[in-house]
Amino acid sequence: MTLQDIRKEVEAMIDFKLSEPRRKRGHVYARSVYYKLSRELCPLESLDSIGSSMNQDHSNVLHSINNVFPSLEAYEEAFYDIYTQAKSRLLERYGSGDLYASKVKSSAFLGVHKQYSSKLSEYKKKYEDIKNKYDELLKSRDNSALGEAIDMLKRVPESKSYDLLVKLDAMTKIMAL
């Protein structure tokens, strides 16, 4: 479902084009119905893109949804009926807006997942390197100060060991400079 689909459905139920720059009550209410439906049925569309489809600003969309639509719902039965009928027709024709959203989200998620998956494998390798260095130090406990440091490291909870090893790695790199 797209903004164009919603616009066509609302315009089919009224006698004028939604993008006409009029401030008459009927025009304002009809645009409010369009904005509300667009926000509910196309959750991935930004307020700016919804507004630009009507040559309006995002603030007009937000004002209409938050201020105009509630008064329309309370006092203008005819326009509220247009809203409910258009919404039911659109959902019947195109299905849930979440279906469209889930298709887009899943493809976007796959790209992000690949990016984080590669970073995760990189961090796992760094963790293994640091752990191997730590294990080597454990085997060569010839220095008493080193032995005390190792004993302190053993008391660190397992859940915090990775964070500690990353910080220690950073500290040793700084000291090596």
N, CA and C of each residue as an Amber inpcrd file, in Angstrom:
protein
   531
   0.8420000  -1.1650000   0.0000000   0.0000000   0.0000000   0.0000000
   0.8980000   1.2420000   0.0000000   0.5680000   2.1860000  -0.8520000
   1.3660000   3.4000000  -0.9510000   0.5170000   4.6130000  -0.6160000
   1.1770000   5.7570000  -0.5300000   0.4560000   7.0050000  -0.2770000
  -0.5030000   7.3100000  -1.4230000  -0.1010000   6.9700000  -2.6390000
  -0.9730000   7.1910000  -3.7990000  -2.2570000   6.3830000  -3.6880000
  -2.1630000   5.1550000  -3.2150000  -3.3470000   4.3130000  -3.0460000
  -4.3140000   4.9340000  -2.0450000  -3.7760000   5.4270000  -0.9650000
  -4.6070000   6.0610000   0.0670000  -5.2470000   7.3280000  -0.4830000
  -4.4490000   8.0950000  -1.1910000  -4.9650000   9.3470000  -1.7610000
  -6.1020000   9.0780000  -2.7480000  -5.9220000   8.0980000  -3.6130000
  -6.9610000   7.7680000  -4.5860000  -8.2440000   7.3260000  -3.8930000
  -8.1060000   6.5440000  -2.8350000  -9.2810000   6.0610000  -2.1130000
 -10.0470000   7.2070000  -1.4560000  -9.3360000   8.1310000  -0.8270000
 -10.0000000   9.2630000  -0.1730000 -10.6190000  10.1860000  -1.2220000
  -9.9010000  10.4550000  -2.2980000 -10.4350000  11.3290000  -3.3480000
 -11.6440000  10.7060000  -4.0360000 -11.7190000   9.3900000  -4.0800000
 -12.8780000   8.7250000  -4.6720000 -14.1350000   8.9400000  -3.8250000
 -13.9390000   9.2260000  -2.5570000 -15.0780000   9.4020000  -1.6510000
 -15.5000000  10.8590000  -1.4800000 -14.7060000  11.7870000  -2.0000000
 -15.0410000  13.2170000  -1.9280000 -15.1060000  13.7810000  -3.3450000
 -15.5160000  15.0310000  -3.4930000 -15.7200000  15.6200000  -4.8240000
 -14.5860000  16.5400000  -5.2850000 -13.4450000  16.4830000  -4.6840000
 -12.3590000  17.3910000  -5.0510000 -11.0110000  16.7130000  -4.8470000
  -9.9760000  17.3490000  -5.3710000  -8.6090000  16.8560000  -5.2280000
  -8.0770000  17.2910000  -3.8610000  -7.4000000  16.3950000  -3.1970000
  -6.8730000  16.6950000  -1.8670000  -5.7800000  17.7660000  -1.8990000
  -5.0650000  17.8530000  -2.9790000  -3.9390000  18.7900000  -3.0370000
  -4.3530000  20.2170000  -3.3710000  -5.6490000  20.4600000  -3.5810000
  -6.0960000  21.8360000  -3.8310000  -5.7800000  22.6930000  -2.6080000
  -5.1130000  23.8090000  -2.8040000  -4.6990000  24.6270000  -1.6520000
  -5.8590000  25.4860000  -1.1080000  -6.8320000  24.8510000  -0.5280000
  -7.9920000  25.5430000   0.0230000  -8.0050000  25.3630000   1.5340000
  -8.5810000  26.3760000   2.2110000  -8.6610000  26.3160000   3.6630000
 -10.0980000  26.1240000   4.1420000 -10.9690000  25.7240000   3.2330000
 -12.3460000  25.4580000   3.6240000 -12.3710000  24.2350000   4.5360000
 -13.3430000  24.2100000   5.4090000 -13.4340000  23.1490000   6.4040000
 -13.4280000  21.7590000   5.7630000 -14.1930000  21.5630000   4.7160000
 -14.2570000  20.2580000   4.0540000 -12.9100000  19.8080000   3.5150000
 -12.1560000  20.7370000   2.9480000 -10.8210000  20.4180000   2.4270000
  -9.8700000  20.0550000   3.5740000  -9.9490000  20.8360000   4.6380000
  -9.0660000  20.5890000   5.7890000  -9.3710000  19.2140000   6.3880000
 -10.6530000  18.8960000   6.5420000 -11.0300000  17.6050000   7.1070000
 -10.6340000  16.4490000   6.1910000 -10.8050000  16.6200000   4.9070000
 -10.4370000  15.5540000   3.9730000  -8.9290000  15.3010000   4.0050000
  -8.1460000  16.3670000   4.0500000  -6.6900000  16.1870000   4.1630000
  -6.3240000  15.5150000   5.4810000  -7.0430000  15.8610000   6.5420000
  -6.7890000  15.2470000   7.8440000  -7.0510000  13.7390000   7.7990000
  -8.1130000  13.3520000   7.1030000  -8.4080000  11.9240000   6.9300000
  -7.2630000  11.2530000   6.1760000  -6.7950000  11.8800000   5.1170000
  -5.6780000  11.3300000   4.3350000  -4.4210000  11.2010000   5.1900000
  -4.0950000  12.2380000   5.9570000  -2.8940000  12.2060000   6.7960000
  -2.9870000  11.0920000   7.8390000  -4.1430000  10.9810000   8.4670000
  -4.3330000   9.9680000   9.5110000  -4.2020000   8.5640000   8.9090000
  -4.8470000   8.3280000   7.7830000  -4.7490000   7.0160000   7.1310000
  -3.3140000   6.7180000   6.6970000  -2.6480000   7.7340000   6.1660000
  -1.2610000   7.5370000   5.7070000  -0.3540000   7.1730000   6.8650000
  -0.5490000   7.8320000   7.9750000   0.2900000   7.5720000   9.1450000
   0.0340000   6.1760000   9.7050000  -1.2200000   5.7490000   9.6970000
  -1.5610000   4.4410000  10.2540000  -1.2110000   3.2860000   9.3200000
  -1.4520000   3.4590000   8.0340000  -1.3200000   2.3420000   7.0990000
   0.0420000   2.2570000   6.4240000   0.7960000   3.3350000   6.4550000
   2.1570000   3.3360000   5.8930000   3.1210000   3.8050000   6.9780000
   3.3820000   2.9640000   7.9740000   4.1780000   3.4020000   9.1220000
   5.6270000   3.7500000   8.7950000   6.1160000   3.3160000   7.6550000
   7.5050000   3.6230000   7.3030000   7.6510000   4.9760000   6.6170000
   6.5430000   5.5810000   6.2330000   6.5910000   6.8950000   5.5940000
   6.7820000   7.9570000   6.6710000   7.6600000   8.8920000   6.4230000
   7.8930000   9.9700000   7.3810000   6.8110000  11.0300000   7.2390000
   6.6990000  11.8730000   8.2600000   5.7460000  12.9790000   8.1920000
   6.0870000  13.8910000   7.0280000   7.3610000  14.0520000   6.7740000
   7.8070000  14.9130000   5.6810000   7.3650000  14.3640000   4.3250000
   7.4900000  13.0500000   4.1220000   7.0900000  12.4810000   2.8370000
   5.5680000  12.5000000   2.6740000   4.8340000  12.3020000   3.7710000
   3.3750000  12.3960000   3.7030000   2.9720000  13.8190000   3.3410000
   3.5990000  14.7960000   3.9890000   3.2890000  16.1990000   3.7080000
   3.6780000  16.6050000   2.3020000   4.8380000  16.1510000   1.8520000
   5.2780000  16.5500000   0.5120000   4.3970000  15.9550000  -0.5800000
   3.7060000  14.8620000  -0.2780000   2.7740000  14.3130000  -1.2650000
   1.5780000  15.2440000  -1.4720000   1.3880000  16.1940000  -0.5620000
   0.3010000  17.1800000  -0.6580000   0.8350000  18.6040000  -0.7880000
   2.1240000  18.7390000  -1.0660000   2.7820000  20.0440000  -1.1190000
   2.6380000  20.7820000   0.2160000   2.7770000  20.0450000   1.2870000
   2.6810000  20.5970000   2.6340000   3.9470000  20.2630000   3.4080000
   4.0750000  20.9000000   4.5310000   5.1970000  20.6910000   5.4330000
   4.8550000  19.5710000   6.4200000   5.8720000  18.9860000   7.0410000
   5.6180000  17.9370000   8.0290000   4.8270000  18.4560000   9.2240000
   5.0050000  19.7290000   9.5540000   4.2910000  20.2960000  10.6990000
   2.7920000  20.3900000  10.4310000   2.4050000  20.6090000   9.1650000
   0.9860000  20.6220000   8.8130000   0.3770000  19.2390000   9.0510000
   1.1160000  18.2000000   8.6930000   0.6410000  16.8360000   8.8820000
   0.4650000  16.5490000  10.3700000   1.4680000  16.8880000  11.1410000
   1.4240000  16.6470000  12.5810000   0.2800000  17.4170000  13.2390000
   0.1090000  18.6800000  12.8760000  -0.9880000  19.4870000  13.4140000
  -2.3350000  18.8740000  13.0500000  -2.4590000  18.4400000  11.8260000
  -3.7200000  17.8710000  11.3660000  -4.0580000  16.5760000  12.1120000
  -3.0700000  15.7280000  12.3110000  -3.3090000  14.4550000  13.0040000
  -3.6270000  14.6950000  14.4760000  -2.8820000  15.6050000  15.1120000
  -3.0470000  15.8150000  16.5590000  -4.1930000  16.7380000  16.9280000
  -4.5500000  17.6920000  16.0770000  -5.5550000  18.6940000  16.4530000
  -6.8230000  18.6490000  15.6100000  -6.6920000  18.5210000  14.3080000
  -7.8690000  18.5590000  13.4310000  -8.6260000  17.2340000  13.4970000
  -7.9020000  16.1240000  13.3940000  -8.5850000  14.8340000  13.3450000
  -9.4140000  14.5430000  14.5990000  -8.9310000  14.8390000  15.8080000
  -9.7790000  14.5890000  16.9850000 -11.0970000  15.3700000  16.9680000
 -11.0720000  16.6190000  16.4820000 -12.3300000  17.3710000  16.4000000
 -13.2140000  16.8120000  15.2890000 -12.6190000  16.3610000  14.2210000
 -13.3660000  15.7110000  13.1440000 -14.0490000  14.4500000  13.6800000
 -13.3050000  13.6880000  14.4630000 -13.8280000  12.4550000  15.0340000
 -15.0090000  12.7370000  15.9710000 -14.9160000  13.8300000  16.7120000
 -15.9470000  14.1520000  17.6910000 -17.1760000  14.8240000  17.0770000
 -16.9780000  15.6950000  16.0700000 -18.0830000  16.5420000  15.6090000
 -18.4970000  16.3560000  14.1530000 -17.6830000  15.7450000  13.3360000
 -17.9830000  15.6260000  11.9060000 -18.1790000  14.1670000  11.5290000
 -19.3700000  13.6770000  11.7270000 -19.6780000  12.2720000  11.4930000
 -19.4540000  11.8610000  10.0440000 -19.7760000  12.7290000   9.1160000
 -19.6340000  12.3970000   7.6920000 -18.1670000  12.1320000   7.3360000
 -17.2650000  12.9810000   7.8130000 -15.8460000  12.7920000   7.4930000
 -15.2520000  11.6150000   8.2690000 -15.7540000  11.3860000   9.4780000
 -15.2720000  10.2180000  10.2180000 -15.7270000   8.9330000   9.5320000
 -16.9180000   8.9560000   8.9460000 -17.3890000   7.7970000   8.1730000
 -16.5110000   7.5720000   6.9430000 -16.0880000   8.6590000   6.3000000
 -15.1650000   8.5390000   5.1600000 -13.8760000   7.8650000   5.6150000
 -13.3870000   8.2810000   6.7700000 -12.1610000   7.7040000   7.3350000
 -12.3240000   6.2000000   7.5620000 -13.3920000   5.8030000   8.2520000
 -13.5670000   4.3830000   8.5760000 -13.8080000   3.5420000   7.3270000
 -14.5990000   4.0690000   6.3830000 -14.8560000   3.3170000   5.1520000
 -13.5910000   3.1780000   4.3080000 -12.8510000   4.2680000   4.1810000
 -11.6190000   4.2200000   3.3900000 -10.6150000   3.2610000   4.0250000
 -10.5150000   3.3080000   5.3380000  -9.5700000   2.4220000   6.0260000
  -9.9530000   0.9620000   5.8260000 -11.2270000   0.6420000   5.9820000
 -11.6400000  -0.7540000   5.8180000 -11.4560000  -1.2160000   4.3660000
 -11.7440000  -0.3450000   3.3970000 -11.5530000  -0.7170000   1.9800000
 -10.0790000  -0.9480000   1.6620000  -9.2360000  -0.0600000   2.1580000
  -7.7990000  -0.1900000   1.8950000  -7.2370000  -1.4580000   2.5260000
  -7.6320000  -1.7230000   3.7650000  -7.1410000  -2.9300000   4.4290000
  -7.6630000  -4.1860000   3.7390000  -8.8950000  -4.1190000   3.2560000
  -9.4630000  -5.2580000   2.5370000  -8.7230000  -5.4830000   1.2180000
  -8.4180000  -4.3930000   0.5280000  -7.7720000  -4.4850000  -0.7770000
  -6.3000000  -4.8500000  -0.6770000  -5.5900000  -4.1970000   0.2410000
  -4.1290000  -4.3640000   0.2900000  -3.6320000  -5.1590000   1.4830000
  -4.5070000  -5.4630000   2.4030000  -4.0620000  -6.1590000   3.6010000
  -3.5150000  -5.1720000   4.6030000  -2.9510000  -5.7020000   5.6450000
  -2.4330000  -4.8740000   6.7350000  -1.2600000  -4.0310000   6.2630000
  -1.1630000  -2.8210000   6.7770000  -0.0190000  -1.9650000   6.4810000
   1.2660000  -2.5690000   7.0040000   1.1460000  -3.4310000   8.0570000
   2.3200000  -4.0660000   8.6170000   2.9500000  -5.0560000   7.6500000
   2.1350000  -5.6260000   6.7570000   2.6710000  -6.5480000   5.7670000
   3.6720000  -5.8300000   4.8680000   3.3000000  -4.6540000   4.3920000
   4.2070000  -3.8500000   3.5750000   5.4350000  -3.4780000   4.3890000
   5.2010000  -3.0600000   5.6260000   6.3030000  -2.6440000   6.4850000
   7.2530000  -3.8030000   6.7500000   6.7130000  -4.9950000   6.9650000
   7.5770000  -6.1230000   7.2770000   8.4460000  -6.5030000   6.0850000
   7.9240000  -6.3620000   4.8620000   8.7420000  -6.6610000   3.6820000
   9.9130000  -5.7040000   3.5980000   9.6520000  -4.4300000   3.8020000
  10.7180000  -3.4430000   3.7280000  11.6790000  -3.6120000   4.8930000
  11.1340000  -3.8250000   6.0830000  11.9900000  -3.9670000   7.2520000
  12.8840000  -5.1860000   7.1290000  12.3540000  -6.2910000   6.6050000
  13.1760000  -7.4920000   6.5320000  14.3330000  -7.3010000   5.5550000
  14.1030000  -6.6350000   4.4290000  15.2040000  -6.4210000   3.4910000
  16.2140000  -5.4390000   4.0660000  15.7240000  -4.4260000   4.7690000
  16.6440000  -3.4820000   5.4060000  17.4030000  -4.1710000   6.5280000
  16.7090000  -5.0560000   7.2360000  17.3380000  -5.7740000   8.3370000
  18.4680000  -6.6580000   7.8420000  18.2890000  -7.2980000   6.6830000
  19.3250000  -8.1900000   6.1720000  20.6240000  -7.4470000   5.9070000
  20.5210000  -6.2460000   5.3510000  21.7300000  -5.4640000   5.0980000
  22.4380000  -5.0760000   6.3800000  21.6770000  -4.6500000   7.3640000
  22.2470000  -4.2730000   8.6630000  22.8050000  -5.4990000   9.3580000
  22.0890000  -6.6170000   9.2360000  22.5400000  -7.8570000   9.8670000
  23.9040000  -8.2820000   9.3310000  24.1010000  -8.1880000   8.0180000
  25.3870000  -8.5590000   7.4270000  26.5040000  -7.6660000   7.9570000
  26.1960000  -6.3810000   8.0670000  27.1970000  -5.4320000   8.5550000
  27.5970000  -5.7710000   9.9930000  26.6300000  -5.9860000  10.8700000
  26.9340000  -6.2820000  12.2610000  27.5040000  -7.6750000  12.4380000
  27.1090000  -8.5830000  11.5800000  27.6320000  -9.9320000  11.6480000
  29.1330000  -9.9320000  11.3640000  29.5680000  -9.1430000  10.3770000
  31.0010000  -9.0780000  10.0820000  31.7560000  -8.4000000  11.2270000
  31.1630000  -7.3590000  11.8110000  31.7940000  -6.6990000  12.9640000
  31.8910000  -7.6580000  14.1400000  30.8470000  -8.4520000  14.3490000
  30.8400000  -9.3930000  15.4590000  31.9410000 -10.4290000  15.2970000
  32.1040000 -10.9500000  14.0940000  33.1660000 -11.9350000  13.8830000
  34.5480000 -11.3010000  14.0800000  34.6680000 -10.0400000  13.7040000
  35.9270000  -9.3210000  13.9180000  36.2270000  -9.1870000  15.4170000
  35.2010000  -8.8230000  16.1920000  35.3810000  -8.6850000  17.6380000
  35.6240000 -10.0270000  18.3110000  35.0170000 -11.0910000  17.8060000
  35.2620000 -12.4190000  18.3610000  36.7180000 -12.8120000  18.1650000
  37.2670000 -12.4910000  16.9890000  38.6680000 -12.8120000  16.7180000
  39.5900000 -12.0360000  17.6560000  39.2940000 -10.7420000  17.8500000
  40.0950000  -9.9330000  18.7820000  40.0080000 -10.4870000  20.1970000
  38.8060000 -10.9090000  20.5880000  38.6150000 -11.4790000  21.9180000
  39.4480000 -12.7420000  22.0900000  39.4380000 -13.6000000  21.0750000
  40.2210000 -14.8350000  21.1460000  41.7190000 -14.5330000  21.2470000
  42.1900000 -13.5290000  20.5020000  43.6040000 -13.1420000  20.5740000
  43.9770000 -12.6840000  21.9760000  43.1610000 -11.8360000  22.5600000
  43.4380000 -11.3270000  23.9060000  43.3760000 -12.4620000  24.9200000
  42.4030000 -13.3360000  24.7520000  42.2770000 -14.4790000  25.6740000
  43.4970000 -15.3840000  25.5700000  44.0000000 -15.6000000  24.3490000
  45.2030000 -16.4210000  24.1870000  46.4060000 -15.7800000  24.8670000
  46.5520000 -14.4570000  24.7270000  47.6480000 -13.7510000  25.4030000
  47.5210000 -13.8820000  26.9180000  46.3000000 -13.8020000  27.4080000
  46.0350000 -13.9340000  28.8360000  46.4040000 -15.3360000  29.3170000
  46.0230000 -16.3410000  28.5310000  46.3470000 -17.7180000  28.8950000
  47.8580000 -17.9440000  28.9140000  48.5820000 -17.3310000  27.9760000
  50.0460000 -17.4370000  27.9550000  50.6410000 -16.7970000  29.1940000
  50.0980000 -15.6650000  29.5990000  50.5820000 -15.0120000  30.8110000
  50.3310000 -15.8740000  32.0450000  49.2100000 -16.5600000  32.0580000
  48.9190000 -17.4460000  33.1820000  49.9570000 -18.5520000  33.3070000
  50.4320000 -19.0620000  32.1750000  51.4090000 -20.1470000  32.1730000
  52.7790000 -19.6630000  32.6470000  53.1110000 -18.4110000  32.3880000
  54.4370000 -17.8990000  32.7530000  54.3230000 -16.9460000  33.9370000
  53.9560000 -17.4560000  35.1040000  53.7800000 -16.6350000  36.3100000
  55.0920000 -16.5180000  37.0740000  56.1140000 -15.9680000  36.4390000
  57.4040000 -15.8570000  37.0990000  57.5400000 -14.5610000  37.8870000
  56.7670000 -13.5760000  37.5860000  56.8500000 -12.2790000  38.2470000
  55.7270000 -12.1910000  39.2850000  56.0680000 -11.8070000  40.5270000
  55.0620000 -11.7790000  41.5890000  54.0050000 -10.7030000  41.3370000
  54.4040000  -9.5450000  40.7970000  53.4320000  -8.4960000  40.4930000
  52.4650000  -8.9670000  39.4130000  52.9920000  -9.6810000  38.4550000
  52.1490000 -10.2410000  37.3980000  51.1900000 -11.2730000  37.9820000
  51.6820000 -12.0600000  38.9260000  50.8370000 -13.0670000  39.5760000
  49.6790000 -12.4220000  40.3190000  49.9540000 -11.3020000  40.9990000
  48.8870000 -10.5890000  41.7110000  47.8570000 -10.0420000  40.7280000
  48.3240000  -9.5080000  39.6020000  47.4060000  -8.9760000  38.5940000
  46.5350000 -10.0960000  38.0220000  47.1520000 -11.2480000  37.8080000
  46.3980000 -12.3830000  37.2720000  45.3560000 -12.8490000  38.2830000
  45.7250000 -12.8720000  39.5620000  44.7600000 -13.2600000  40.5910000
  43.5810000 -12.2950000  40.6280000  43.8550000 -11.0060000  40.4380000
  42.7750000 -10.0150000  40.4040000  41.8870000 -10.2460000  39.1860000
  42.5060000 -10.5750000  38.0610000  41.7320000 -10.8290000  36.8450000
  40.8190000 -12.0410000  36.9890000  41.2430000 -13.0170000  37.7660000
  40.4280000 -14.2160000  37.9560000  39.1380000 -13.9020000  38.7130000
  39.1590000 -12.8490000  39.5190000  37.9700000 -12.5020000  40.3130000
  36.9230000 -11.7310000  39.5070000  37.2470000 -11.3580000  38.2710000
  36.2930000 -10.6330000  37.4250000  35.2120000 -11.6120000  36.9610000
  33.9310000 -11.2320000  37.1040000  32.8520000 -12.1340000  36.6500000
  32.9570000 -12.4190000  35.1550000  32.5100000 -13.5910000  34.7620000
  32.5850000 -14.0240000  33.3680000  31.8560000 -13.0510000  32.4330000
  30.7390000 -12.4870000  32.9000000  29.9580000 -11.5790000  32.0540000
  30.7090000 -10.2880000  31.7440000  31.6610000  -9.9280000  32.5860000
  32.4140000  -8.6830000  32.3880000  33.8050000  -8.9210000  31.8190000
  34.1950000 -10.1590000  31.6020000  35.5740000 -10.4510000  31.1870000
  35.8890000  -9.8770000  29.8110000  34.9410000  -9.9310000  28.8790000
  35.2060000  -9.4080000  27.5410000  35.4710000  -7.9000000  27.5980000
  34.6350000  -7.1690000  28.3420000  34.8330000  -5.7210000  28.4710000
  36.1900000  -5.4100000  29.0820000  36.5590000  -6.1740000  30.0940000
  37.8460000  -5.9660000  30.7480000  38.9970000  -6.2180000  29.7790000
  38.9030000  -7.2930000  29.0160000  39.9810000  -7.6150000  28.0850000
  40.1270000  -6.5560000  26.9960000  39.0190000  -6.0210000  26.5290000
  39.0800000  -4.9610000  25.5190000  39.7520000  -3.7240000  26.1050000
  39.3830000  -3.3870000  27.3360000  39.9900000  -2.2060000  27.9770000
  41.4740000  -2.4200000  28.2500000  41.8260000  -3.6140000  28.6840000
  43.2440000  -3.9070000  28.9180000  44.0450000  -3.8510000  27.6290000
  43.4660000  -4.3430000  26.5600000  44.1280000  -4.2860000  25.2620000
  44.3790000  -2.8360000  24.8610000  43.3790000  -1.9980000  25.0680000
  43.5220000  -0.5780000  24.7280000  44.5900000   0.0790000  25.5930000
  44.6120000  -0.2660000  26.8780000  45.6000000   0.3230000  27.7800000
  47.0140000  -0.0950000  27.3970000  47.2040000  -1.3520000  27.0470000
  48.5550000  -1.8020000  26.6860000  49.0160000  -1.1580000  25.3840000
  48.0890000  -0.9230000  24.4740000  48.4600000  -0.2400000  23.2230000
  48.8670000   1.2020000  23.5140000  48.1590000   1.8520000  24.4140000
  48.5070000   3.2380000  24.7770000  49.8690000   3.2780000  25.4380000
  50.1540000   2.3340000  26.3290000  51.4470000   2.3190000  27.0370000
  52.5950000   2.0020000  26.0910000  52.3120000   1.2900000  25.0230000
  53.3610000   0.9250000  24.0710000  53.7660000   2.1050000  23.1910000
  52.9220000   3.1460000  23.1410000  53.2350000   4.2960000  22.2870000
  54.4090000   5.0590000  22.7540000
